[in-house]
Amino acid sequence: MSIGVVLKQLRAEFPDITVSKIRFLESEGLISPQRTSSGYRRFTEADVERLRYILVTQRDNYTPLKVIREQLEAMDSGQVTAIVSAASADPLISPESFRAPVAVRLTDTDVAERAQVSVEFVSDLVRAGLLTPDHSGFFTADDVRVAQTSAALTEFGFDTRQLKVLKTTALRQAGLIQQVTSPVAHSKKDTAQQQAEELNQQMSAMMVSLHATLLKNALREDKN
């Protein structure tokens, strides 16, 4: 069957599936559809089931492609038990949460209104480095969340200067992730940018989950 037919079969279960996504998984060696003499992809039912397995594992378990590849190799070689022992970490937050924000251009007044805070508070967040407008002075939808959460924390007695430590931590975590994704993004693969973005989302989710667990452990240790 053609790639178009595959899309129709899978789209009801995976609304975000695209031709580029399938091509990306092929470039990563996770699926290997046959080619016609004209170069067109031809998928078998087994190919579709393999693709469905990959998509379900990504969606439901947030499993990195590296681990999925190991699982598939174990299945191909008959070593089914290797799938069970394959190392994977389920993050507390979905990698989908780390997609780029919807492209909107918000003024400081817009952010204040949506976050239900004052414009002065937004200015305080900018001075503290918690919010950073673009070169034209506009903010994103994610900045609204920053303002909302910061305002909620100030109700516990924190001020914006104290919250700046969270931005410092985030920048350090971003630096660690970029050490991995930057070489991938600058590779010559056609799917380089998409692969880098997927890695970015997966590692961000794991990093936040690790941070949350370490914070939980630290608070528990203080009680002992």
N, CA, C and O of each residue as an XYZ file, in Angstrom:
896
protein
N       0.848     -1.194      0.000
C       0.000      0.000      0.000
C       0.883      1.244      0.000
O       2.036      1.191      0.429
N       0.345      2.355     -0.478
C       1.112      3.593     -0.567
C       1.154      4.295      0.785
O       0.427      3.933      1.711
N       2.013      5.301      0.883
C       2.132      6.043      2.137
C       0.839      6.799      2.441
O       0.507      7.027      3.604
N       0.110      7.188      1.387
C      -1.171      7.862      1.585
C      -2.202      6.951      2.230
O      -2.966      7.380      3.094
N      -2.221      5.695      1.808
C      -3.147      4.719      2.390
C      -2.789      4.454      3.849
O      -3.669      4.312      4.698
N      -1.491      4.391      4.128
C      -1.033      4.190      5.508
C      -1.514      5.340      6.394
O      -1.979      5.118      7.512
N      -1.398      6.560      5.889
C      -1.859      7.722      6.647
C      -3.344      7.611      6.976
O      -3.753      7.891      8.103
N      -4.148      7.206      6.003
C      -5.586      7.080      6.221
C      -5.891      6.027      7.280
O      -6.805      6.197      8.086
N      -5.124      4.941      7.275
C      -5.352      3.878      8.248
C      -5.013      4.315      9.673
O      -5.672      3.911     10.631
N      -3.977      5.146      9.798
C      -3.471      5.489     11.125
C      -3.991      6.813     11.674
O      -3.896      7.060     12.876
N      -4.535      7.662     10.816
C      -4.864      9.020     11.249
C      -5.942      9.063     12.322
O      -5.913      9.939     13.185
N      -6.888      8.140     12.285
C      -7.939      8.141     13.308
C      -7.349      7.900     14.694
O      -7.789      8.492     15.679
N      -6.351      7.026     14.758
C      -5.717      6.703     16.037
C      -4.609      7.684     16.391
O      -4.344      7.943     17.565
N      -3.960      8.233     15.351
C      -2.842      9.161     15.560
C      -3.067     10.406     14.698
O      -2.522     10.495     13.598
N      -3.850     11.354     15.175
C      -4.215     12.534     14.373
C      -3.021     13.359     13.905
O      -3.107     14.052     12.892
N      -1.906     13.291     14.637
C      -0.743     14.115     14.291
C       0.193     13.447     13.287
O       1.209     14.031     12.913
N      -0.131     12.239     12.848
C       0.754     11.531     11.928
C       0.819     12.264     10.588
O      -0.202     12.716     10.070
N       2.013     12.375     10.041
C       2.223     13.059      8.762
C       3.174     12.239      7.899
O       3.826     11.309      8.375
N       3.240     12.598      6.637
C       4.181     11.943      5.728
C       5.610     12.161      6.206
O       6.429     11.242      6.180
N       5.907     13.391      6.647
C       7.268     13.687      7.105
C       7.626     12.871      8.339
O       8.782     12.482      8.509
N       6.652     12.607      9.197
C       6.897     11.790     10.384
C       7.267     10.365      9.979
O       8.201      9.782     10.531
N       6.541      9.812      9.026
C       6.828      8.455      8.562
C       8.201      8.403      7.901
O       8.971      7.468      8.121
N       8.499      9.410      7.091
C       9.811      9.458      6.444
C      10.930      9.585      7.471
O      12.002      9.001      7.312
N      10.667     10.355      8.527
C      11.658     10.513      9.588
C      11.945      9.175     10.262
O      13.104      8.831     10.490
N      10.896      8.419     10.582
C      11.083      7.118     11.225
C      11.826      6.158     10.299
O      12.610      5.325     10.752
N      11.570      6.286      9.001
C      12.300      5.460      8.041
C      13.776      5.850      8.012
O      14.651      4.985      7.970
N      14.050      7.155      8.035
C      15.443      7.615      8.000
C      16.207      7.167      9.235
O      17.429      7.029      9.204
N      15.469      6.938     10.337
C      16.092      6.473     11.571
C      16.243      4.955     11.602
O      16.768      4.396     12.564
N      15.783      4.299     10.548
C      15.933      2.852     10.461
C      14.917      2.060     11.255
O      15.105      0.864     11.479
N      13.836      2.708     11.688
C      12.834      2.022     12.498
C      11.838      1.255     11.635
O      11.292      0.239     12.065
N      11.605      1.733     10.433
C      10.764      1.024      9.469
C      11.508      0.971      8.143
O      12.322      1.844      7.840
N      11.223     -0.059      7.357
C      11.933     -0.227      6.078
C      10.967     -0.694      4.996
O      11.015     -1.852      4.582
N      10.091      0.194      4.535
C       9.160     -0.206      3.469
C       9.911     -0.506      2.175
O      10.985      0.041      1.925
N       9.339     -1.370      1.372
C       9.948     -1.682      0.089
C       9.768     -0.508     -0.866
O       8.939      0.373     -0.637
N      10.549     -0.508     -1.931
C      10.468      0.547     -2.942
C      10.118     -0.073     -4.289
O      10.593     -1.154     -4.637
N       9.286      0.629     -5.031
C       8.979      0.183     -6.383
C      10.130      0.575     -7.303
O      11.056      1.272     -6.888
N      10.068      0.126     -8.545
C      11.115      0.477     -9.511
C      11.166      1.977     -9.753
O      12.186      2.513    -10.188
N      10.047      2.655     -9.466
C       9.993      4.112     -9.639
C      10.418      4.856     -8.379
O      10.470      6.086     -8.363
N      10.721      4.102     -7.320
C      11.192      4.731     -6.094
C      10.113      5.022     -5.069
O      10.404      5.588     -4.015
N       8.855      4.640     -5.358
C       7.773      4.897     -4.411
C       7.780      3.857     -3.289
O       8.111      2.692     -3.507
N       7.412      4.298     -2.093
C       7.347      3.390     -0.951
C       6.112      2.501     -1.069
O       5.040      2.945     -1.482
N       6.291      1.238     -0.695
C       5.177      0.305     -0.654
C       5.199     -0.405      0.696
O       6.150     -1.113      1.027
N       4.134     -0.201      1.468
C       4.060     -0.738      2.818
C       3.221     -2.015      2.845
O       2.214     -2.136      2.147
N       3.661     -2.955      3.665
C       2.885     -4.166      3.902
C       2.102     -3.995      5.200
O       2.303     -3.025      5.930
N       1.213     -4.937      5.482
C       0.477     -4.892      6.748
C       1.442     -4.975      7.929
O       1.222     -4.355      8.970
N       2.515     -5.751      7.750
C       3.515     -5.864      8.818
C       4.198     -4.520      9.064
O       4.494     -4.169     10.206
N       4.448     -3.767      7.985
C       5.051     -2.440      8.128
C       4.130     -1.513      8.917
O       4.581     -0.750      9.771
N       2.837     -1.590      8.620
C       1.865     -0.727      9.298
C       1.784     -1.083     10.779
O       1.717     -0.197     11.630
N       1.790     -2.376     11.086
C       1.742     -2.793     12.488
C       3.004     -2.361     13.226
O       2.944     -1.974     14.393
N       4.134     -2.426     12.552
C       5.392     -1.973     13.157
C       5.326     -0.471     13.423
O       5.747      0.002     14.479
N       4.798      0.262     12.464
C       4.655      1.707     12.621
C       3.693      2.027     13.759
O       3.936      2.945     14.543
N       2.609      1.275     13.846
C       1.643      1.491     14.933
C       2.295      1.233     16.294
O       2.054      1.967     17.253
N       3.108      0.204     16.370
C       3.814     -0.099     17.624
C       4.704      1.072     18.036
O       4.728      1.462     19.204
N       5.431      1.627     17.071
C       6.327      2.755     17.357
C       5.529      3.946     17.875
O       5.902      4.566     18.871
N       4.439      4.261     17.199
C       3.645      5.434     17.555
C       2.971      5.270     18.919
O       2.914      6.214     19.707
N       2.468      4.078     19.189
C       1.832      3.821     20.484
C       2.857      3.916     21.609
O       2.584      4.494     22.661
N       4.037      3.345     21.380
C       5.081      3.362     22.406
C       5.545      4.784     22.693
O       5.806      5.139     23.842
N       5.647      5.594     21.646
C       6.012      6.997     21.839
C       4.924      7.753     22.593
O       5.206      8.499     23.531
N       3.689      7.552     22.175
C       2.577      8.323     22.742
C       2.248      7.927     24.175
O       2.050      8.790     25.030
N       2.188      6.631     24.438
C       1.710      6.162     25.740
C       2.815      6.027     26.779
O       2.568      6.200     27.973
N       4.025      5.721     26.337
C       5.121      5.495     27.284
C       6.208      6.556     27.216
O       7.144      6.542     28.016
N       6.086      7.492     26.248
C       7.099      8.540     26.066
C       8.495      7.938     25.898
O       9.486      8.494     26.371
N       8.552      6.802     25.222
C       9.815      6.084     25.085
C      10.692      6.739     24.020
O      10.213      7.007     22.918
N      11.961      7.002     24.320
C      12.872      7.586     23.327
C      13.048      6.651     22.128
O      12.916      5.434     22.257
N      13.343      7.225     20.975
C      13.507      6.424     19.764
C      14.637      5.410     19.909
O      14.564      4.312     19.357
N      15.671      5.775     20.645
C      16.793      4.851     20.835
C      16.321      3.566     21.503
O      16.724      2.470     21.115
N      15.462      3.710     22.510
C      14.954      2.536     23.224
C      13.997      1.754     22.335
O      14.010      0.523     22.337
N      13.164      2.469     21.573
C      12.243      1.788     20.658
C      13.026      0.977     19.635
O      12.647     -0.145     19.298
N      14.124      1.552     19.142
C      14.954      0.824     18.179
C      15.492     -0.468     18.796
O      15.507     -1.515     18.148
N      15.929     -0.386     20.048
C      16.437     -1.576     20.740
C      15.333     -2.618     20.905
O      15.570     -3.818     20.766
N      14.131     -2.146     21.201
C      13.004     -3.066     21.352
C      12.688     -3.763     20.035
O      12.450     -4.970     20.002
N      12.687     -2.994     18.957
C      12.390     -3.573     17.647
C      13.470     -4.566     17.223
O      13.168     -5.616     16.655
N      14.711     -4.234     17.498
C      15.804     -5.153     17.167
C      15.670     -6.450     17.954
O      15.948     -7.535     17.443
N      15.234     -6.318     19.220
C      15.027     -7.510     20.043
C      13.890     -8.354     19.482
O      13.969     -9.583     19.462
N      12.837     -7.691     19.031
C      11.713     -8.406     18.434
C      12.134     -9.090     17.138
O      11.761    -10.235     16.883
N      12.914     -8.381     16.319
C      13.349     -8.934     15.034
C      14.233    -10.167     15.217
O      14.206    -11.093     14.407
N      15.017    -10.159     16.300
C      15.934    -11.274     16.536
C      15.313    -12.375     17.380
O      15.947    -13.393     17.656
N      14.053    -12.159     17.792
C      13.374    -13.167     18.596
C      13.663    -13.074     20.073
O      13.200    -13.911     20.848
N      14.429    -12.062     20.485
C      14.772    -11.895     21.898
C      13.726    -11.009     22.568
O      14.005     -9.871     22.947
N      12.545    -11.540     22.704
C      11.437    -10.748     23.222
C      11.712    -10.244     24.627
O      11.256     -9.160     24.992
N      12.456    -11.017     25.429
C      12.722    -10.607     26.806
C      13.541     -9.333     26.871
O      13.522     -8.632     27.882
N      14.261     -9.027     25.799
C      15.072     -7.811     25.799
C      14.207     -6.569     25.870
O      14.650     -5.523     26.345
N      12.959     -6.681     25.394
C      12.056     -5.535     25.449
C      11.732     -5.188     26.892
O      11.663     -4.015     27.261
N      11.536     -6.209     27.698
C      11.186     -5.981     29.093
C      12.327     -5.325     29.844
O      12.101     -4.473     30.703
N      13.564     -5.721     29.523
C      14.711     -5.210     30.261
C      15.271     -3.921     29.698
O      16.175     -3.328     30.285
N      14.738     -3.476     28.553
C      15.259     -2.252     27.946
C      15.055     -1.080     28.889
O      13.968     -0.900     29.439
N      16.108     -0.277     29.078
C      16.032      0.843     30.018
C      15.153      1.940     29.455
O      15.326      2.359     28.310
N      14.211      2.406     30.258
C      13.374      3.533     29.865
C      12.912      4.238     31.122
O      12.774      3.622     32.179
N      12.677      5.522     31.000
C      12.215      6.315     32.134
C      10.958      7.050     31.725
O      10.966      7.816     30.761
N       9.880      6.825     32.450
C       8.626      7.501     32.151
C       8.612      8.851     32.852
O       8.555      8.898     34.081
N       8.663      9.945     32.110
C       8.670     11.260     32.748
C       7.330     11.578     33.392
O       6.299     11.026     33.007
N       7.352     12.467     34.372
C       6.130     12.863     35.059
C       5.279     13.789     34.203
O       4.090     13.972     34.467
N       5.885     14.368     33.186
C       5.190     15.309     32.318
C       5.416     14.894     30.874
O       6.492     14.406     30.529
N       4.425     15.081     30.037
C       4.522     14.639     28.651
C       5.508     15.490     27.856
O       5.544     16.709     28.023
N       6.312     14.858     26.988
C       7.192     15.631     26.105
C       6.430     16.608     25.226
O       6.980     17.621     24.795
N       5.144     16.300     24.955
C       4.336     17.193     24.131
C       4.228     18.583     24.756
O       4.000     19.569     24.056
N       4.394     18.654     26.078
C       4.297     19.943     26.765
C       5.416     20.891     26.364
O       5.333     22.096     26.601
N       6.464     20.344     25.755
C       7.630     21.155     25.424
C       7.685     21.526     23.948
O       8.729     21.936     23.441
N       6.564     21.381     23.266
C       6.509     21.883     21.900
C       6.631     23.404     21.912
O       6.304     24.059     22.901
N       7.103     23.947     20.802
C       7.228     25.403     20.705
C       5.861     26.044     20.913
O       4.858     25.517     20.432
N       5.802     27.175     21.624
C       4.510     27.815     21.879
C       3.858     28.300     20.595
O       4.527     28.593     19.604
N       2.544     28.376     20.640
C       1.809     28.899     19.492
C       2.297     30.316     19.198
O       2.484     31.126     20.106
N       2.496     30.592     17.930
C       3.059     31.888     17.540
C       2.035     33.004     17.745
O       1.194     33.253     16.881
N       2.113     33.665     18.888
C       1.281     34.836     19.155
C       2.198     35.964     19.597
O       3.295     35.728     20.103
N       1.743     37.176     19.402
C       2.527     38.351     19.782
C       1.727     39.117     20.829
O       0.736     39.778     20.517
N       2.176     39.015     22.071
C       1.459     39.628     23.182
C       2.251     40.797     23.749
O       3.469     40.720     23.903
N       1.552     41.872     24.055
C       2.183     42.999     24.736
C       2.212     42.715     26.234
O       1.620     41.741     26.698
N       2.900     43.565     26.982
C       2.918     43.380     28.432
C       1.515     43.513     29.017
O       1.181     42.859     30.005
N       0.703     44.360     28.404
C      -0.686     44.503     28.854
C      -1.476     43.232     28.588
O      -2.283     42.814     29.417
N      -1.244     42.611     27.423
C      -1.917     41.349     27.094
C      -1.555     40.269     28.110
O      -2.420     39.541     28.597
N      -0.268     40.180     28.420
C       0.188     39.172     29.383
C      -0.459     39.415     30.738
O      -0.925     38.480     31.389
N      -0.485     40.670     31.157
C      -1.071     41.016     32.453
C      -2.548     40.638     32.506
O      -3.020     40.092     33.503
N      -3.273     40.931     31.432
C      -4.705     40.633     31.409
C      -4.959     39.130     31.429
O      -5.829     38.654     32.160
N      -4.203     38.383     30.630
C      -4.419     36.939     30.558
C      -3.986     36.233     31.838
O      -4.592     35.240     32.238
N      -2.946     36.741     32.474
C      -2.449     36.124     33.708
C      -3.144     36.677     34.945
O      -2.956     36.179     36.055
N      -3.954     37.717     34.734
C      -4.675     38.370     35.831
C      -3.700     38.927     36.876
O      -3.859     38.731     38.081
N      -2.696     39.622     36.363
C      -1.731     40.312     37.220
C      -1.624     41.747     36.713
O      -2.207     42.098     35.687
N      -0.879     42.562     37.435
C      -0.712     43.948     37.010
C       0.410     44.062     35.982
O       1.284     43.199     35.898
N       0.372     45.131     35.209
C       1.447     45.389     34.255
C       2.755     45.608     35.007
O       3.826     45.241     34.524
N       2.662     46.210     36.195
C       3.857     46.431     37.017
C       4.503     45.098     37.409
O       5.727     44.983     37.456
N       3.667     44.099     37.687
C       4.207     42.784     38.048
C       4.924     42.163     36.853
O       5.978     41.546     37.008
N       4.357     42.326     35.671
C       5.010     41.829     34.456
C       6.364     42.510     34.289
O       7.349     41.864     33.932
N       6.411     43.809     34.545
C       7.675     44.551     34.446
C       8.691     44.033     35.462
O       9.883     43.950     35.168
N       8.212     43.686     36.660
C       9.104     43.119     37.679
C       9.707     41.802     37.197
O      10.887     41.530     37.420
N       8.891     40.996     36.538
C       9.369     39.708     36.031
C      10.409     39.904     34.929
O      11.366     39.137     34.820
N      10.210     40.933     34.121
C      11.188     41.237     33.071
C      12.507     41.672     33.699
O      13.576     41.228     33.280
N      12.430     42.538     34.702
C      13.649     43.010     35.370
C      14.383     41.869     36.070
O      15.612     41.867     36.152
N      13.617     40.899     36.572
C      14.227     39.757     37.261
C      14.748     38.709     36.284
O      15.413     37.755     36.686
N      14.444     38.888     34.996
C      14.907     37.935     33.994
C      14.014     36.725     33.834
O      14.363     35.791     33.112
N      12.858     36.724     34.500
C      11.938     35.597     34.384
C      11.125     35.666     33.097
O      10.678     34.640     32.584
N      10.935     36.862     32.582
C      10.293     37.059     31.283
C      11.261     37.808     30.381
O      11.936     38.745     30.808
N      11.317     37.380     29.127
C      12.207     38.038     28.170
C      11.443     38.284     26.871
O      11.202     37.344     26.114
N      11.062     39.522     26.603
C      10.357     39.808     25.349
C      11.286     39.641     24.155
O      12.508     39.658     24.301
N      10.697     39.480     22.972
C      11.528     39.367     21.778
C      12.063     40.741     21.388
O      11.852     41.727     22.094
N      12.756     40.791     20.257
C      13.400     42.039     19.847
C      12.402     43.166     19.596
O      12.752     44.345     19.637
N      11.143     42.776     19.334
C      10.114     43.791     19.092
C       9.328     44.120     20.353
O       8.409     44.938     20.321
N       9.690     43.480     21.464
C       9.021     43.773     22.725
C       7.793     42.936     23.005
O       7.030     43.242     23.921
N       7.588     41.865     22.214
C       6.400     41.036     22.399
C       6.717     39.773     23.199
O       7.865     39.340     23.296
N       5.645     39.194     23.772
C       5.758     37.990     24.585
C       4.991     36.839     23.928
O       4.273     37.036     22.948
N       5.157     35.623     24.491
C       4.481     34.433     23.968
C       3.430     33.934     24.954
O       3.296     34.448     26.064
N       2.688     32.917     24.516
C       1.682     32.312     25.389
C       2.334     31.669     26.610
O       1.745     31.662     27.691
N       3.541     31.131     26.451
C       4.241     30.540     27.593
C       4.570     31.591     28.653
O       4.627     31.282     29.843
N       4.783     32.824     28.218
C       5.081     33.891     29.173
C       3.891     34.168     30.090
O       4.059     34.588     31.235
N       2.692     33.929     29.573
C       1.498     34.085     30.410
C       1.539     33.073     31.554
O       1.219     33.403     32.696
N       1.934     31.838     31.237
C       2.043     30.802     32.272
C       3.104     31.178     33.310
O       2.912     30.964     34.507
N       4.215     31.735     32.846
C       5.263     32.168     33.769
C       4.716     33.226     34.727
O       4.962     33.173     35.932
N       3.978     34.177     34.180
C       3.420     35.247     35.013
C       2.404     34.696     36.007
O       2.394     35.092     37.172
N       1.549     33.781     35.548
C       0.539     33.196     36.432
C       1.186     32.434     37.587
O       0.817     32.612     38.748
N       2.155     31.585     37.252
C       2.792     30.756     38.274
C       3.627     31.599     39.227
O       3.648     31.346     40.432
N       4.310     32.594     38.691
C       5.110     33.476     39.541
C       4.216     34.226     40.521
O       4.557     34.380     41.693
N       3.073     34.688     40.032
C       2.141     35.403     40.904
C       1.636     34.491     42.018
O       1.498     34.919     43.164
N       1.362     33.234     41.675
C       0.889     32.282     42.683
C       1.957     32.046     43.750
O       1.639     31.928     44.934
N       3.220     31.978     43.334
C       4.307     31.749     44.292
C       4.536     32.960     45.194
O       4.919     32.808     46.354
N       4.304     34.148     44.670
C       4.488     35.336     45.511
C       3.482     35.366     46.654
O       3.718     36.013     47.674
N       2.366     34.670     46.489
C       1.375     34.615     47.562
C       1.890     33.825     48.765
O       1.345     33.929     49.864
N       2.952     33.029     48.547
C       3.570     32.292     49.651
C       4.699     33.093     50.299
O       5.360     32.616     51.221
N       4.912     34.309     49.809
C       5.923     35.164     50.417
C       7.186     35.341     49.605
O       8.078     36.086     50.011
N       7.287     34.664     48.451
C       8.460     34.841     47.601
C       8.351     36.163     46.844
O       7.252     36.637     46.559
N       9.505     36.753     46.523
C       9.476     37.899     45.622
C      10.152     37.504     44.312
O      10.775     36.446     44.223
N      10.028     38.346     43.314
C      10.518     37.990     41.979
C      12.025     37.767     41.959
O      12.519     36.971     41.161
N      12.759     38.454     42.820
C      14.211     38.259     42.854
C      14.560     36.859     43.346
O      15.512     36.246     42.863
N      13.791     36.356     44.305
C      14.038     35.004     44.798
C      13.701     33.956     43.741
O      14.334     32.902     43.674
N      12.700     34.256     42.917
C      12.301     33.304     41.881
C      13.315     33.235     40.742
O      13.269     32.318     39.921
N      14.218     34.193     40.694
C      15.207     34.223     39.617
C      16.079     32.976     39.618
O      16.594     32.582     38.572
N      16.250     32.347     40.783
C      17.068     31.135     40.858
C      16.475     30.030     39.984
O      17.204     29.177     39.477
N      15.152     30.047     39.810
C      14.509     29.044     38.959
C      14.888     29.254     37.498
O      15.076     28.290     36.756
N      14.999     30.509     37.088
C      15.417     30.800     35.715
C      16.863     30.359     35.501
O      17.204     29.818     34.449
N      17.703     30.593     36.494
C      19.103     30.171     36.391
C      19.206     28.662     36.229
O      19.987     28.165     35.417
N      18.408     27.937     37.010
C      18.396     26.475     36.907
C      17.921     26.036     35.529
O      18.486     25.118     34.934
N      16.877     26.696     35.021
C      16.336     26.344     33.704
C      17.373     26.572     32.607
O      17.488     25.767     31.684
N      18.122     27.659     32.704
C      19.146     27.945     31.698
C      20.245     26.886     31.714
O      20.749     26.488     30.664
N      20.607     26.438     32.901
C      21.626     25.389     32.997
C      21.122     24.081     32.404
O      21.859     23.378     31.713
N      19.857     23.758     32.678
C      19.279     22.537     32.126
C      19.187     22.629     30.604
O      19.462     21.659     29.898
N      18.800     23.800     30.107
C      18.722     23.994     28.659
C      20.092     23.823     28.017
O      20.209     23.273     26.922
N      21.121     24.295     28.700
C      22.476     24.149     28.175
C      22.883     22.693     28.045
O      23.527     22.310     27.069
N      22.509     21.879     29.027
C      22.823     20.451     28.973
C      22.119     19.788     27.789
O      22.710     18.983     27.070
N      20.851     20.140     27.602
C      20.083     19.554     26.501
C      20.657     19.977     25.154
O      20.755     19.166     24.233
N      21.036     21.242     25.041
C      21.562     21.748     23.773
C      22.901     21.122     23.406
O      23.263     21.079     22.230
N      23.633     20.639     24.393
C      24.880     19.937     24.092
C      24.610     18.688     23.257
O      25.447     18.265     22.460
N      23.430     18.105     23.452
C      23.055     16.904     22.710
C      22.355     17.259     21.399
O      22.657     16.684     20.353
N      21.418     18.208     21.460
C      20.582     18.486     20.289
C      21.269     19.342     19.230
O      20.945     19.236     18.047
N      22.210     20.185     19.635
C      22.846     21.081     18.669
C      23.575     20.328     17.556
O      23.392     20.664     16.386
N      24.394     19.323     17.875
C      25.047     18.583     16.789
C      24.048     17.878     15.874
O      24.271     17.770     14.668
N      22.951     17.403     16.451
C      21.925     16.727     15.651
C      21.266     17.724     14.702
O      21.080     17.433     13.521
N      20.915     18.897     15.219
C      20.238     19.913     14.412
C      21.103     20.398     13.257
O      20.583     20.785     12.210
N      22.420     20.378     13.441
C      23.322     20.889     12.410
C      23.876     19.793     11.505
O      24.772     20.038     10.697
N      23.334     18.579     11.647
C      23.770     17.507     10.757
C      23.158     17.724      9.374
O      22.306     18.594      9.198
N      23.590     16.941      8.410
C      23.149     17.133      7.025
C      21.905     16.324      6.672
O      21.475     16.322      5.519
N      21.329     15.642      7.647
C      20.120     14.866      7.389
C      18.951     15.787      7.058
O      18.848     16.890      7.594
N      18.075     15.328      6.173
C      16.879     16.110      5.844
C      15.967     16.254      7.051
O      15.233     17.234      7.178
N      16.022     15.268      7.935
C      15.139     15.267      9.108
C      15.848     15.777     10.358
O      15.379     15.544     11.472
N      16.966     16.467     10.186
C      17.784     16.883     11.329
C      17.005     17.753     12.312
O      17.054     17.523     13.520
N      16.290     18.745     11.800
C      15.567     19.658     12.683
C      14.461     18.941     13.451
O      14.265     19.186     14.642
N      13.743     18.060     12.768
C      12.669     17.329     13.433
C      13.231     16.392     14.494
O      12.670     16.269     15.583
N      14.341     15.733     14.173
C      14.959     14.834     15.141
C      15.438     15.608     16.363
O      15.259     15.160     17.495
N      16.048     16.768     16.134
C      16.531     17.586     17.244
C      15.371     18.051     18.118
O      15.487     18.085     19.343
N      14.258     18.407     17.490
C      13.095     18.867     18.252
C      12.512     17.737     19.096
O      12.114     17.960     20.240
N      12.460     16.529     18.542
C      11.945     15.390     19.310
C      12.856     15.088     20.499
O      12.381     14.817     21.602
N      14.155     15.136     20.268
C      15.097     14.925     21.364
C      14.931     16.005     22.427
O      14.975     15.728     23.626
N      14.742     17.226     21.973
C      14.552     18.355     22.884
C      13.347     18.121     23.786
O      13.426     18.320     24.998
N      12.237     17.699     23.195
C      11.019     17.463     23.967
C      11.195     16.315     24.952
O      10.790     16.413     26.110
N      11.802     15.224     24.484
C      11.972     14.054     25.345
C      12.890     14.355     26.526
O      12.573     14.020     27.667
N      14.020     14.985     26.249
C      14.970     15.262     27.329
C      14.448     16.330     28.279
O      14.725     16.282     29.477
N      13.695     17.293     27.758
C      13.114     18.321     28.623
C      12.155     17.692     29.624
O      12.175     18.023     30.810
N      11.314     16.780     29.136
C      10.362     16.109     30.025
C      11.092     15.303     31.091
O      10.709     15.317     32.261
N      12.143     14.603     30.684
C      12.901     13.802     31.650
C      13.640     14.693     32.650
O      13.727     14.370     33.835
N      14.171     15.820     32.159
C      14.906     16.725     33.035
C      13.982     17.313     34.100
O      14.342     17.377     35.276
N      12.790     17.741     33.682
C      11.831     18.305     34.632
C      11.381     17.235     35.631
O      11.222     17.517     36.818
N      11.180     16.014     35.147
C      10.773     14.923     36.037
C      11.857     14.624     37.064
O      11.568     14.406     38.241
N      13.106     14.616     36.610
C      14.217     14.370     37.531
C      14.307     15.481     38.571
O      14.496     15.221     39.759
N      14.167     16.725     38.108
C      14.226     17.860     39.031
C      13.119     17.764     40.079
O      13.356     17.995     41.265
N      11.906     17.421     39.633
C      10.779     17.316     40.562
C      11.018     16.222     41.597
O      10.710     16.393     42.776
N      11.567     15.100     41.148
C      11.821     13.989     42.072
C      12.932     14.334     43.054
O      12.847     13.998     44.235
N      13.974     15.004     42.568
C      15.060     15.419     43.458
C      14.563     16.422     44.498
O      14.975     16.377     45.657
N      13.675     17.325     44.079
C      13.094     18.282     45.017
C      12.264     17.560     46.069
O      12.333     17.876     47.257
N      11.482     16.593     45.620
C      10.668     15.794     46.549
C      11.556     15.077     47.558
O      11.262     15.066     48.754
N      12.647     14.478     47.075
C      13.566     13.770     47.970
C      14.234     14.726     48.954
O      14.415     14.400     50.128
N      14.601     15.917     48.459
C      15.267     16.894     49.325
C      14.348     17.336     50.456
O      14.791     17.490     51.595
N      13.077     17.539     50.148
C      12.123     17.944     51.180
C      11.900     16.822     52.188
O      11.724     17.073     53.380
N      11.909     15.591     51.704
C      11.732     14.461     52.612
C      12.944     14.297     53.522
O      12.810     13.966     54.700
N      14.139     14.534     52.955
C      15.362     14.416     53.753
C      15.406     15.456     54.864
O      15.942     15.201     55.943
N      14.832     16.641     54.593
C      14.822     17.694     55.612
C      13.993     17.298     56.824
O      14.220     17.791     57.929
N      13.024     16.400     56.610
C      12.157     15.983     57.714
C      12.829     14.946     58.600
O      12.434     14.743     59.748
N      13.853     14.288     58.050
C      14.524     13.217     58.803
C      15.582     13.776     59.759
O      16.238     13.013     60.468
